[in-house]
């Protein structure tokens, strides 16, 4: 009986994989409600992004429901979004989450990745003359005027403060066109280990294969806020853009209520499409902590998305006082140097940050092999014993 009990032991890695794969939207966002993701004639939709063998950020990041530290209160009941994460941008720790790797559409919060690519690839003092195609881009607009020349910094202000799809289009042209911009965005997401993220449009309009997760957006925002130029532009509450000759400057302000009203607010980005529903990414500073809250697949009930985001920040700051965490923002592969964010230095339960991937990936297979070999040895002994002459 001991032999069969040993052989029946479940493999922890396989159990984790099964748990993660059974989570809602483990491979794909919910089905679209319109035709926005229908590929052009002659093309097919890209296949789902692979699901990693182990949940990035630690075992608890593979859980489906609400993930909170032991002996800590749960999140406010007003936070009803389908997936969310609250994380410490300095420590690189996840303080609490709900289905953190669930795949959803980002809507306009993908503009954080667009902007990060732009500040890495372009000189923010370079100039771009707006075209009619820029001005006529579908969706939200900051109000670019054809023939007016803007700096890259001004276009980024319009992109982040007022979610201008026209600004996204102009920046994409400056980056070499939409195809190259998307390639740069997806390459950067891959380098940051944002494995749930695939950008299909620079603006966040839905497109074939568009996907992200709350965990990934926290990773991306951390990298962005550690870029000084991005942080300066993102931290603005108001900005001015040039107008045609003879007209006053175009004054714009952040469309995020969190930025306007939350004490210590550092950043706020809103998003909405029919398929993505409401999305929010916000960040704030308090008592030596910079926290981010990411909310995906939200609805404006029982309170507005801005109120949900503010409540999640408040909850995160309470957790941060006790140095509680449920995972890590892992922004590079084991052994890789460099990157856009400093490697997490936090130690939890005797493990270093990122040890979930390195230790489990190397030790578990050896444990499994040793267990199997031991079981075979016991089975051989039992069979030889039974064959001895009586």
Secondary structure by P-SEA (a helix, b strand, c coil): caaaaaaacccaaaaaaaaaaacccccccccccccccccccccccccccccccccccccccccccccccccccccccccccccccccccccccccccccccbbbbbcccaaaaaaaaaaacccccbbbbbcccccccccccccccccccccaaaaaaaacccccaaaaaaaaaaaccaaaaaaaaaaaaaaacccccccccccccccccccccaaaaaaaaaaaaacaaaaaaaaccccccccccccccccccccccccccccccccccccccccccbbbbbbbccccbbbbbbbcccccccccaaaaaaaaaaaaaaaaaacccccccccccccccccccccccccccccccccccccccccaaaaaaaaaaaaaaaaaaaaaaaaccc
